[in-house]
């Protein structure tokens, strides 16, 4: 009678309203699309906040440029030109000619010395260039470069917002670093090498351009907003995606859609970064070293690219996991194959005398909660990992898969291992689900 009554009530219940489902589905789709678009902005905002708000992060980002060959060549050429501009070669040649005449050298020979301006200039250029190159490729330059970047970090915010001065400046749409210490070290080495005229080189403040673009004014307009949003936008993005999934009628499908949407957003952001690199290099000021500019660009955004790859990996893993727990033939086949393999291994070990005792029933009883705990721990590790990479995501995924396999292995059913139950021979299988 009770079953008949329940069946009658279910039959009398009104069917779900299609309009209500349509609204939930539309709202879920809109929220997931918004979260996917915001994920791109969140990556940029976090990167912006890190570049300005974290000195160690900024220094670790810029430090490799000291050993980058293209940057070393650009700095070498720049410093060489600055040093040569401070040496009056014609006056130096005239002094040599006058000195030769005073020593009784024949007038024709003195005039010949006066005509050596070209060769002396060439030799002096080679001397200065080789000296500068030794300085730039030495550990001294690395030290100066790192120290300079650490000191100027406090002024970077002002530079990008167009306010204040300091070692970093924003002039003519350029962010540049004063490399006067390098010139000073080169001057000392030139004097030590016997070029006494180098001692007359005054203190020269010259700039090495880190970033230059005619659109930098637009960049600095939104810089402060991105810096402020860096801490909150990722959280807001995750919450919007979570609400979109929760609102959906079919939440598993919505989770797959969210994973695919964010993965596509990361793919688009990666493409944009690559295209913008070519655009930026094509619009450099005349005479700029494109190789060095490309190296600086790649170095500045390398952590952003790492974040893009990591989030892409998380999104793909999430979508794949949501698919594999679904009812599709492929998903069921994969789950069944894994259970059979684990059950076969477990039964083989049971036949060799392995006993789990009360562990099996305990795992069976709390199996769902153990799975939730595994996922929560993995999520916390990923969330608190400082700047995870795609490799970190892959390893966490592997560890989670192994943890679930161990959970399945330990689940021997509510009555314990088959080998411990009367009437069941060893090796006859574990849980009914595993045996099935």
C-alpha positions as CSV (number, residue, x, y, z in Angstrom):
1,X,0.0,0.0,0.0
2,X,2.8,2.4,0.9
3,X,4.6,1.8,-2.4
4,X,1.3,2.3,-4.3
5,X,0.7,5.5,-2.5
6,X,4.2,6.9,-3.2
7,X,3.8,5.9,-6.9
8,X,0.4,7.8,-7.0
9,X,2.0,10.9,-5.4
10,X,4.8,10.8,-7.9
11,X,2.4,10.5,-10.8
12,X,0.3,13.4,-9.5
13,X,3.4,15.6,-9.1
14,X,3.6,18.3,-11.8
15,X,6.5,17.8,-14.2
16,X,9.4,20.2,-14.0
17,X,8.8,23.4,-15.8
18,X,10.8,23.7,-19.0
19,X,10.9,27.4,-18.7
20,X,12.5,27.2,-15.3
21,X,15.2,24.9,-16.6
22,X,15.8,27.1,-19.6
23,X,16.4,30.1,-17.3
24,X,18.8,28.2,-15.1
25,X,20.7,26.9,-18.1
26,X,20.9,30.3,-19.7
27,X,22.1,31.9,-16.4
28,X,24.7,29.1,-16.0
29,X,26.0,29.6,-19.5
30,X,26.3,33.4,-19.1
31,X,28.1,33.0,-15.8
32,X,30.6,30.4,-17.2
33,X,31.3,32.6,-20.2
34,X,31.9,35.6,-17.9
35,X,34.2,33.5,-15.7
36,X,36.1,32.3,-18.8
37,X,36.7,35.9,-19.9
38,X,37.6,37.1,-16.5
39,X,40.2,34.3,-16.1
40,X,42.3,36.0,-18.8
41,X,42.1,39.4,-17.0
42,X,42.8,37.6,-13.7
43,X,46.1,36.2,-15.0
44,X,47.1,39.7,-16.3
45,X,46.1,41.3,-13.0
46,X,48.1,38.8,-10.8
47,X,51.1,39.3,-13.0
48,X,50.9,43.0,-12.8
49,X,50.5,42.9,-9.0
50,X,53.5,40.6,-8.7
51,X,55.8,42.7,-10.9
52,X,55.2,45.8,-8.7
53,X,54.2,44.4,-5.3
54,X,56.9,41.7,-4.9
55,X,60.5,42.9,-5.0
56,X,62.0,39.4,-4.9
57,X,59.7,38.3,-7.7
58,X,60.6,41.3,-9.9
59,X,64.4,40.7,-9.3
60,X,64.1,37.0,-10.0
61,X,62.3,37.9,-13.2
62,X,64.8,40.5,-14.4
63,X,68.0,38.7,-13.1
64,X,68.4,36.3,-16.1
65,X,68.7,39.2,-18.5
66,X,72.2,39.9,-17.2
67,X,73.4,36.7,-18.9
68,X,71.2,36.9,-22.0
69,X,73.6,37.3,-25.0
70,X,71.3,39.7,-26.9
71,X,70.9,42.0,-23.9
72,X,74.7,41.8,-23.2
73,X,75.4,42.8,-26.8
74,X,72.9,45.7,-26.6
75,X,74.3,47.0,-23.4
76,X,77.9,46.6,-24.7
77,X,77.1,48.6,-27.8
78,X,75.3,51.3,-25.8
79,X,78.1,51.8,-23.3
80,X,80.7,51.7,-26.0
81,X,79.0,54.5,-27.8
82,X,78.7,56.5,-24.7
83,X,82.4,56.1,-23.8
84,X,83.5,57.0,-27.3
85,X,81.4,60.1,-27.3
86,X,83.4,61.3,-24.3
87,X,86.7,60.8,-26.0
88,X,87.8,63.5,-28.5
89,X,89.8,61.4,-31.0
90,X,90.8,64.3,-33.1
91,X,92.3,66.1,-30.1
92,X,94.1,63.0,-29.1
93,X,95.6,62.6,-32.5
94,X,96.6,66.3,-32.5
95,X,98.3,65.8,-29.1
96,X,100.3,62.8,-30.6
97,X,101.3,64.9,-33.6
98,X,102.4,67.8,-31.4
99,X,104.3,65.5,-29.1
100,X,106.1,63.9,-32.1
101,X,107.1,67.3,-33.4
102,X,108.5,68.3,-30.0
103,X,110.6,65.2,-30.0
104,X,112.3,66.2,-33.3
105,X,110.3,64.0,-35.6
106,X,110.5,65.2,-39.2
107,X,107.5,67.4,-40.2
108,X,106.3,64.9,-42.8
109,X,106.2,62.2,-40.2
110,X,104.3,64.5,-37.8
111,X,101.8,65.2,-40.6
112,X,101.5,61.5,-41.2
113,X,100.6,60.9,-37.6
114,X,97.9,63.6,-38.0
115,X,96.4,61.6,-40.8
116,X,95.9,58.5,-38.7
117,X,92.6,59.6,-37.2
118,X,90.7,56.8,-38.9
119,X,92.9,53.9,-37.9
120,X,93.3,55.3,-34.3
121,X,89.5,55.7,-34.1
122,X,89.0,52.1,-35.2
123,X,91.6,50.8,-32.8
124,X,90.2,52.8,-29.9
125,X,86.7,51.5,-30.7
126,X,88.0,47.9,-30.6
127,X,89.7,48.6,-27.3
128,X,86.7,50.2,-25.7
129,X,84.3,47.6,-27.1
130,X,86.4,44.6,-25.9
131,X,86.8,46.3,-22.5
132,X,83.1,46.9,-22.2
133,X,82.3,43.4,-23.3
134,X,84.6,41.9,-20.6
135,X,82.7,44.0,-18.0
136,X,79.3,43.1,-19.3
137,X,80.0,39.4,-19.5
138,X,81.6,39.2,-16.1
139,X,80.0,38.5,-12.7
140,X,80.5,42.2,-11.9
141,X,77.7,43.1,-14.4
142,X,75.4,40.4,-13.0
143,X,75.9,41.9,-9.5
144,X,75.4,45.4,-10.7
145,X,72.3,44.4,-12.7
146,X,70.7,42.6,-9.8
147,X,71.5,45.3,-7.3
148,X,70.2,48.0,-9.7
149,X,66.9,46.2,-10.3
150,X,66.4,45.6,-6.5
151,X,67.0,49.3,-5.8
152,X,64.8,50.6,-8.6
153,X,61.9,48.3,-7.8
154,X,60.5,50.9,-5.4
155,X,60.4,53.4,-8.3
156,X,58.8,51.0,-10.8
157,X,55.3,51.8,-9.7
158,X,56.0,55.5,-10.1
159,X,57.6,54.9,-13.5
160,X,54.6,53.0,-14.9
161,X,52.2,55.5,-13.5
162,X,54.2,58.4,-14.9
163,X,55.0,59.9,-11.5
164,X,58.2,60.6,-9.7
165,X,61.8,59.9,-10.8
166,X,64.5,57.6,-9.6
167,X,66.6,55.0,-11.3
168,X,63.6,54.0,-13.4
169,X,62.1,56.7,-15.5
170,X,59.3,57.1,-18.0
171,X,60.2,59.5,-20.7
172,X,59.2,59.6,-24.4
173,X,57.1,56.4,-23.8
174,X,60.1,54.5,-22.5
175,X,60.8,52.7,-19.3
176,X,64.6,52.8,-18.9
177,X,67.4,52.0,-16.4
178,X,70.4,54.2,-15.7
179,X,73.5,52.1,-16.4
180,X,76.0,54.8,-15.2
181,X,77.7,52.3,-12.8
182,X,78.7,50.1,-15.8
183,X,80.2,53.2,-17.5
184,X,82.2,53.9,-14.4
185,X,83.6,50.4,-14.2
186,X,84.5,50.5,-17.9
187,X,86.3,53.8,-17.3
188,X,88.4,52.3,-14.5
189,X,89.4,49.3,-16.6
190,X,90.4,51.5,-19.6
191,X,92.6,53.5,-17.3
192,X,94.1,50.3,-15.9
193,X,94.7,49.1,-19.5
194,X,96.9,52.2,-20.2
195,X,94.3,54.5,-21.8
196,X,94.9,57.5,-19.5
197,X,92.6,59.8,-21.5
198,X,89.7,57.7,-20.2
199,X,90.3,59.2,-16.8
200,X,88.8,62.5,-18.2
201,X,85.5,60.9,-18.9
202,X,83.0,62.6,-16.6
203,X,80.2,60.9,-14.7
204,X,77.8,59.9,-17.4
205,X,74.2,59.0,-16.8
206,X,72.8,57.0,-19.7
207,X,69.8,54.8,-20.0
208,X,69.2,51.3,-21.2
209,X,65.6,51.0,-22.4
210,X,63.7,48.1,-20.8
211,X,60.4,48.8,-22.5
212,X,59.3,51.2,-25.2
213,X,56.0,51.7,-26.9
214,X,53.9,54.6,-28.1
215,X,50.9,53.0,-26.3
216,X,52.6,52.9,-22.9
217,X,50.4,55.8,-21.8
218,X,47.4,53.6,-22.3
219,X,49.1,50.9,-20.3
220,X,49.8,53.1,-17.3
221,X,46.2,54.3,-17.3
222,X,44.9,50.9,-16.3
223,X,48.0,49.8,-14.4
224,X,46.8,50.8,-10.9
225,X,43.4,49.2,-11.5
226,X,45.0,45.9,-12.5
227,X,47.4,46.1,-9.5
228,X,44.5,46.5,-7.1
229,X,42.5,43.8,-8.8
230,X,45.4,41.3,-8.7
231,X,44.5,39.9,-5.2
232,X,40.7,39.7,-5.7
233,X,40.0,39.0,-9.3
234,X,41.1,35.3,-9.3
235,X,38.8,34.7,-6.3
236,X,35.9,36.5,-8.0
237,X,36.5,34.5,-11.1
238,X,36.4,31.2,-9.3
239,X,33.2,32.1,-7.4
240,X,31.4,33.2,-10.6
241,X,32.4,29.9,-12.2
242,X,31.2,27.9,-9.1
243,X,27.9,29.7,-9.1
244,X,27.5,29.0,-12.8
245,X,28.1,25.3,-12.2
246,X,25.8,25.2,-9.2
247,X,23.0,27.0,-11.0
248,X,23.0,24.5,-13.9
249,X,20.4,21.8,-14.3
250,X,23.2,19.3,-15.3
251,X,26.1,20.4,-13.1
252,X,28.5,17.8,-14.3
253,X,28.1,19.0,-17.9
254,X,28.4,22.6,-16.6
255,X,31.7,21.7,-14.9
256,X,32.9,20.3,-18.2
257,X,31.8,23.4,-20.0
258,X,33.6,25.6,-17.4
259,X,36.8,23.7,-17.8
260,X,36.7,23.9,-21.6
261,X,35.8,27.6,-21.5
262,X,38.7,28.5,-19.2
263,X,41.1,26.3,-21.2
264,X,40.0,28.1,-24.4
265,X,40.5,31.4,-22.7
266,X,44.0,30.5,-21.7
267,X,44.8,29.3,-25.2
268,X,43.5,32.6,-26.5
269,X,45.6,34.6,-24.0
270,X,48.7,32.6,-25.0
271,X,48.0,33.5,-28.7
272,X,47.5,37.1,-27.8
273,X,50.9,37.3,-26.0
274,X,52.6,35.8,-29.0
275,X,50.9,38.1,-31.5
276,X,51.6,41.2,-29.3
277,X,55.3,40.3,-29.1
278,X,55.5,40.5,-32.9
279,X,53.5,43.7,-32.9
280,X,55.6,45.3,-30.2
281,X,58.9,44.5,-31.9
282,X,57.6,45.8,-35.2
283,X,56.8,49.2,-33.6
284,X,60.1,49.8,-31.7
285,X,61.8,53.2,-32.2
286,X,64.3,53.4,-35.0
287,X,67.7,52.0,-34.0
288,X,66.4,49.8,-31.2
289,X,67.9,46.3,-30.8
290,X,65.0,44.0,-31.6
291,X,66.8,40.9,-30.3
292,X,67.4,42.5,-26.9
293,X,63.8,43.9,-26.8
294,X,62.5,40.4,-27.6
295,X,64.6,38.9,-24.8
296,X,63.3,41.5,-22.3
297,X,59.7,40.9,-23.4
298,X,60.0,37.2,-23.1
299,X,61.6,37.5,-19.6
300,X,59.0,39.9,-18.3
301,X,56.1,37.7,-19.2
302,X,57.7,34.3,-18.7
303,X,55.8,33.9,-15.4
304,X,52.6,35.0,-17.0
305,X,53.1,32.3,-19.7
306,X,53.8,29.7,-16.9
307,X,50.5,30.7,-15.2
308,X,48.6,30.4,-18.5
309,X,50.0,26.9,-19.0
310,X,49.2,25.9,-15.4
311,X,45.6,27.2,-15.5
312,X,45.1,25.5,-18.9
313,X,46.3,22.2,-17.4
314,X,44.0,22.6,-14.4
315,X,41.0,23.4,-16.7
316,X,41.7,20.4,-18.9
317,X,42.1,18.0,-16.0
318,X,38.9,19.3,-14.4
319,X,36.9,18.9,-17.6
320,X,38.4,15.4,-18.2
321,X,37.7,14.3,-14.6
322,X,34.1,15.5,-14.8
323,X,33.7,13.6,-18.1
324,X,35.1,10.4,-16.7
325,X,32.6,10.3,-13.8
326,X,29.8,10.6,-16.2
327,X,27.5,7.9,-17.7
328,X,29.0,7.8,-21.2
329,X,30.1,4.4,-22.6
330,X,33.7,5.5,-22.7
331,X,33.7,6.8,-19.1
332,X,32.0,3.7,-17.8
333,X,34.4,1.5,-19.7
334,X,37.4,3.3,-18.3
335,X,36.1,3.1,-14.7
336,X,35.2,-0.6,-15.1
337,X,38.7,-1.4,-16.5
338,X,40.4,0.4,-13.7
339,X,38.3,-1.4,-11.0
340,X,39.0,-4.7,-12.6
341,X,42.7,-4.2,-12.7
342,X,42.8,-3.0,-9.1
343,X,40.5,-5.9,-8.0
344,X,42.8,-8.4,-9.7
345,X,45.9,-7.0,-8.0
346,X,44.1,-7.0,-4.6
347,X,42.9,-10.6,-5.0
348,X,46.3,-11.7,-6.0
349,X,47.8,-10.2,-2.9
350,X,45.0,-11.7,-0.8
351,X,45.8,-15.1,-2.2
352,X,49.4,-14.7,-1.0
353,X,48.2,-14.1,2.5
354,X,47.8,-10.3,2.7
355,X,45.2,-9.2,5.3
356,X,43.7,-5.7,5.7
357,X,41.6,-6.4,8.8
358,X,39.2,-3.6,9.7
359,X,40.7,-1.2,7.1
360,X,38.6,-2.5,4.3
361,X,35.2,-2.0,5.9
362,X,36.3,1.4,7.2
363,X,37.3,2.6,3.8
364,X,34.1,1.2,2.3
365,X,32.0,3.1,4.9
366,X,33.7,6.4,4.4
367,X,34.7,6.0,0.7
368,X,32.9,9.2,-0.5
369,X,34.4,11.3,2.3
370,X,37.9,10.0,1.6
371,X,37.5,11.0,-2.0
372,X,36.3,14.4,-1.0
373,X,39.3,14.8,1.4
374,X,41.7,13.8,-1.4
375,X,40.3,16.5,-3.7
376,X,40.2,19.1,-1.0
377,X,43.9,18.5,-0.1
378,X,44.9,18.6,-3.8
379,X,43.0,21.9,-4.2
380,X,44.6,23.4,-1.1
381,X,48.1,22.4,-2.2
382,X,47.5,23.9,-5.7
383,X,46.0,27.1,-4.2
384,X,48.9,27.7,-1.8
385,X,51.7,26.7,-4.2
386,X,53.7,29.7,-5.0
387,X,53.4,30.2,-8.8
388,X,52.5,26.6,-9.9
389,X,53.6,25.5,-13.3
390,X,51.9,23.0,-15.6
391,X,54.4,20.3,-14.4
392,X,53.2,20.9,-10.8
393,X,49.6,20.5,-12.0
394,X,50.4,17.2,-13.8
395,X,52.2,15.8,-10.7
396,X,49.3,16.7,-8.4
397,X,46.9,15.1,-10.9
398,X,49.1,11.9,-10.9
399,X,49.2,11.8,-7.1
400,X,45.4,12.3,-6.9
401,X,44.9,9.4,-9.3
402,X,47.2,7.2,-7.3
403,X,45.3,8.2,-4.1
404,X,42.0,7.2,-5.6
405,X,43.5,3.9,-6.8
406,X,44.7,3.2,-3.3
407,X,41.2,4.0,-2.0
408,X,39.7,1.6,-4.4
409,X,42.3,-1.0,-3.5
410,X,41.5,-0.7,0.2
411,X,37.7,-0.9,-0.3
412,X,37.0,-4.6,0.4
413,X,33.3,-4.1,1.0
414,X,31.2,-3.8,4.1
415,X,32.0,-7.4,5.2
416,X,35.8,-7.2,4.8
417,X,38.0,-9.1,2.4
418,X,36.6,-12.1,0.6
419,X,39.4,-14.3,1.8
420,X,38.3,-13.7,5.4
421,X,34.6,-14.6,4.8
422,X,33.4,-18.1,5.1
423,X,32.4,-19.8,1.9
424,X,34.5,-17.5,-0.3
425,X,37.8,-18.9,-1.6
426,X,40.9,-16.6,-1.7
427,X,41.1,-14.7,-4.9
428,X,37.3,-14.7,-5.6
429,X,37.2,-10.9,-5.6
430,X,36.8,-7.9,-3.4
431,X,33.8,-5.6,-3.3
432,X,30.7,-6.6,-5.4
433,X,31.2,-3.5,-7.5
434,X,34.9,-4.4,-8.1
435,X,34.0,-8.0,-9.0
436,X,31.2,-6.8,-11.4
